[in-house]
Structure formats: C-alpha cells, structure tokens
Amino acid sequence: DDTVYQIKVTADDNDNGELVLDTVINKKGDPTSVSSLDFVNVYTADKTSAQFKGYKSYNGVLDAGEKFTFELLDSDRNVIDTATAGKNEEFVYDAIEYTSATPNIYTYSVREVNGGDRIDGITYSNTIYQIKVTVTDMLDGTLNAAVEYSDGVTVGPINRMNYTNTYKADDETVQFKGHKTLEYRPEKLKNGEFTFKLYKRATADHNSALTELDTVSNDINGDFSFKALTYTDKDAGNHYYVVKEVDGGEKIDGVTYDDTVYYIDVNVYDDNNGSMVADITVYTSKQPTTPYNKSVLDFSNTYAAADGELNLTGTKDISGR
C-alpha cells in the first residue's frame, strides 16, 4: 500500500499540571481526518503465457514459398490463430497470455487446413489435436501454465503436435496403337490376318537386346492395340520399345509384308502436381533420327499376283494343193 498518512499532535497545558495531547490524522493530500492508520495490501500474481508448437513432416517436393496451414480453435470452435510450415519444419502459434488462475483450465484444438483430403497427389493429415492448459497460482507472485497435447490415439504424454503428409503421384498409362493397310488385293482385309509384336529394348540403342511383351493382330478395319503399359512413381526414367510386323519384309501368298520397325522412347517423370507423365518419341527404321509425328503406327502391305505363262497351240490346214 502506498498510502501516506500525516499526523499532527498538539500538546496543551490544562493548568492542572497535565499536558493534553490532540492528535489529528489525515491522508496526504486529503484534509479529511481519519481515526486510524489503515494499510491494505493486494496480492496479484504476474501474468503468464503458453505457446503451442507443432512439426510438419512431408515426403514430397514443395514449390518455393509453399506452406501447409494449421488452425488453432478455441473451446467454442472459433479459429483464433493460424500458423504455417514448409516441408519438415516447425510451426508456432503466437503466445496466449493468462492473467488469472480463475478459471484455471482452458481448452483448444488444432487442425490442418484440407485435413483428410487428397489434392495434387498430397494426402493431408486428418489428425486433430486437443490442447489443455492448466493455469496455477504458485502463490509466490507467479502463474504457471502447463500444456498437455492429445491426439486421441497416443497413450502417454505428447511433447509436441506432429503432422505427417504424404505425396504419391497418380499412375500414368500409355497404349501403343497401329493400323494395317493392305493394297491392291481384290480380297478385303481379314480379321486377325496380320500379326504385330511389342518388345522392350534394353537400352536407347536401336539394336539393343529385345524382350517380347505382347503380340496382337489386326481387326477387320486394320486397327490393332497392344496392352496398356502402366507407370508408377517407381518407374520414373527412360523406357525403350520396338514394334514390328511378324514376317516383315517377306512375301507370302502374293503379299509383301511391311518391314518398318518402330522405335519408341518413353520418358516417365513426376510433374510434382500429383501425376506421373509419359513423354513419347517415336522413330522408324526408315528415318531413325527424325521423330515420327503420327499417333498411330502405320503398316502397309501390298499384294501382287505371281507372273503367269500363256501357252498357245494350233494346227495348220492346207487346201487346194
């Protein structure tokens, strides 16, 4: 208490051999007299604060400046603060101050924005942390704020909030298609008449070792398709293939088979936006260094009947001789 009292004592002789004391007490600055000296001290503990922290783990790639966002909610589910973190970074909320131990328990929750969703290959954590803050007056002029985290799963104390997001690109699928043309034969093209093979090349070298992957035949319209090839995130890199016609270059039953060989190079990569991408470049044995720009592999066979012989015979009649 900073109160200052002024005390004035007046002594008078009462003519009876005694001094009579007259005491006047008043607070400094206040002329009103008071009868006693009263001092009142007030106890108030200093304020304290709590600061909530978490950590973001992520196995993918983020663009420069790209962050994940986390919301802090009060007990009424109102968002009272947000914090952000990049890949494998800590996030921290502003400190919250407490000036009294009454009430002494405060509750909050933390959630990730987009929690539980999958966006551009990123699966966001759906964990919601509950936070309990217990404020205690230590009776020495200080308050203490004890923080407890709970994720609803972990047994025992949790030192900080941990959020883990995962990235996986969607698979990419490609399918090589072709078309067979048969020229000059009076009879129309038959279903399944010609056969084509798809091979995997060992290297970029057009003459590298081949491993057969698929065999197909044309339909009645001349179209054919090989089985689809699927690339996952583990298949990033270059893949090499060959497509050619069975009996290519041969002449069978008047049909000369196309000897064209297609060399297909596939570059597979992750676009970091949730998709595997396959860039396809095709070359041919006839133009091995110039990209083939059509989406369909064309094979053209020609028909020519074998040469024949015509033998003419006759008889000679002579009359009138």
Secondary structure, 3 states (H helix, E strand, C coil): CCCCEEEEEEEEECCCCCEEEEEEEEECCCCCEECCCCCCCCCCCECEEECCEEEEEECCCCCCCCCEEEEEECCCCCEEEEEEECCCEEEECCCEEECCCCCCEEEEEEEECCCCCEECCEECCCCEEEEEEEEEECCCCEEEEEEEEECCCCCCCCCCEEEEEEECCECEEECCEEEEEEECCCCCCCCCCCEEEEEEECCCCCCCCEEEEEEEECCCCCEEECCCEEECHHHCEEEEEEEEECCCCCEECCEECCCCEEEEEEEEEECCCCEEEEEEEEEECCCCCCCCCCCCEEEEEEECCCCCCCCCCCCCCCCCC
